[in-house]
Structures are given as structure tokens and as C-alpha cells.
Amino acid sequence: MKKIVNCYKNRLEPRVKSGCLINLKIFNTFLLVVIFGMSFAYLIGVSDLTVKGFALQELRTQTAKLAEQKLSYEQQVDAMQSYYVLSERAKSLNMVAISDIEYLQAINQSVAKK
């Protein structure tokens, strides 16, 4: 005669302990928590890198604008220091151009004696 096994009856009967050292339910729960934790850390890392990437791009754009502005200022300084601009400015201030330069010559080679 065949024995009919009722699943409910099997649940009520005490289980025989197997030789497993770890409980699989606890191990699976631990793995699930570790996976969620690592996924969360990964998302935080990716988010941080994205924010840093945007900040770096903004700084590069600002650097390019500042370099262009520096070049513009250098061109303005060169234009203001040109001979033509300086001579025109001297004329507008009623300054006289120097034509003959005379240098003083010391009679004696030594200027100061001790």
C-alpha cells in the first residue's frame, strides 16, 4: 500500500537537523542586503562623478573665457603702448619732442672719494 503524504502534516512534524553550518535564509538575506548596499554605494559614486564632471566642464568654459579676455587686455595694452599712441598723447599734452641730447661728462673719472 502506498503512503499518502500530506504537506500540512509534514510541516507539523519536527524537522530533522541537517549538517548545514549556516542557515540559507539568513545567508540569502545577508546577500540581498549586501547587494542593495553595494548598488546604493555605486549610485552615489556615479552621481558624485556626474556632479564633478559638470563642475569641471563649467571651470573649463570659464578658463577659456578668461584666456580670451586676457588676450583682449594684452592687445589693448599693446595698443596703448605703441609709439604712435604715445606720440599723439605727447602732442595733446603740448610736450616737445626731443631732438638733440647732450650728455654731461665728468672731468674726473671718480665721482666720490673717501
C-alpha positions as CSV (number, residue, x, y, z in Angstrom):
1,M,0.0,0.0,0.0
2,K,1.2,3.4,-0.8
3,K,1.6,6.1,1.8
4,I,-0.1,9.4,1.1
5,V,1.9,12.3,2.4
6,N,0.1,15.4,3.4
7,C,2.2,18.6,3.1
8,Y,0.5,20.1,6.1
9,K,1.3,17.1,8.2
10,N,4.9,17.3,7.1
11,R,5.1,20.9,8.3
12,L,3.8,20.0,11.7
13,E,6.3,17.3,12.1
14,P,9.7,18.4,13.6
15,R,12.4,18.7,11.1
16,V,15.5,16.7,11.3
17,K,18.5,19.0,11.5
18,S,20.8,18.6,8.6
19,G,24.5,19.0,8.7
20,C,24.4,22.6,7.3
21,L,26.5,25.0,9.2
22,I,24.7,28.1,8.0
23,N,21.1,28.9,7.6
24,L,20.3,29.5,3.9
25,K,17.6,32.0,4.7
26,I,19.9,34.2,6.8
27,F,22.7,33.8,4.1
28,N,20.3,34.9,1.3
29,T,19.1,37.8,3.4
30,F,22.7,38.8,4.0
31,L,23.5,38.6,0.3
32,L,20.4,40.7,-0.5
33,V,21.4,43.4,1.9
34,V,25.0,43.4,0.6
35,I,23.8,43.7,-3.0
36,F,21.5,46.6,-2.1
37,G,24.2,48.3,-0.2
38,M,26.7,48.0,-3.0
39,S,24.1,49.2,-5.5
40,F,23.4,52.2,-3.4
41,A,27.1,53.0,-3.0
42,Y,27.6,52.6,-6.8
43,L,24.7,55.0,-7.5
44,I,26.2,57.6,-5.0
45,G,29.6,57.2,-6.7
46,V,28.1,57.7,-10.2
47,S,26.1,60.7,-9.0
48,D,29.2,62.3,-7.4
49,L,31.3,61.7,-10.6
50,T,28.5,63.3,-12.7
51,V,28.4,66.4,-10.5
52,K,32.2,66.7,-10.6
53,G,32.1,66.3,-14.4
54,F,29.6,69.2,-14.8
55,A,31.7,71.3,-12.4
56,L,34.9,70.5,-14.4
57,Q,33.2,71.4,-17.7
58,E,32.0,74.7,-16.2
59,L,35.5,75.5,-15.0
60,R,37.0,74.7,-18.4
61,T,34.5,77.0,-20.1
62,Q,35.3,79.8,-17.6
63,T,39.0,79.2,-18.2
64,A,38.6,79.6,-21.9
65,K,36.6,82.8,-21.4
66,L,39.3,84.2,-19.1
67,A,42.1,83.3,-21.5
68,E,40.2,85.1,-24.3
69,Q,39.7,88.1,-22.0
70,K,43.4,88.2,-21.1
71,L,44.3,88.2,-24.7
72,S,42.0,91.1,-25.3
73,Y,43.5,93.0,-22.5
74,E,47.0,92.3,-23.7
75,Q,46.1,93.7,-27.1
76,Q,44.6,96.8,-25.5
77,V,47.9,97.3,-23.5
78,D,50.0,96.8,-26.6
79,A,47.8,99.3,-28.5
80,M,48.1,101.9,-25.7
81,Q,51.9,101.4,-25.5
82,S,52.5,101.8,-29.2
83,Y,54.8,104.6,-30.5
84,Y,52.0,106.3,-32.5
85,V,49.6,106.4,-29.5
86,L,52.3,107.7,-27.2
87,S,53.5,110.4,-29.6
88,E,49.9,111.6,-30.2
89,R,49.4,111.7,-26.4
90,A,52.6,113.8,-26.0
91,K,51.3,116.2,-28.7
92,S,48.0,116.6,-26.9
93,L,49.8,117.4,-23.7
94,N,51.8,120.1,-25.5
95,M,55.1,118.3,-24.9
96,V,58.1,119.0,-27.2
97,A,59.8,116.1,-28.9
98,I,63.5,115.7,-28.1
99,S,65.8,116.2,-31.0
100,D,69.3,117.0,-29.6
101,I,70.5,115.2,-26.5
102,E,73.6,116.4,-24.7
103,Y,75.3,114.3,-22.0
104,L,77.3,115.7,-19.2
105,Q,80.8,114.3,-18.9
106,A,82.7,114.2,-15.7
107,I,86.1,115.7,-15.7
108,N,87.5,113.3,-13.2
109,Q,86.7,109.6,-13.5
110,S,86.0,109.2,-9.8
111,V,82.8,110.7,-8.6
112,A,83.2,110.3,-4.9
113,K,86.4,110.0,-2.9
114,K,86.8,108.6,0.5
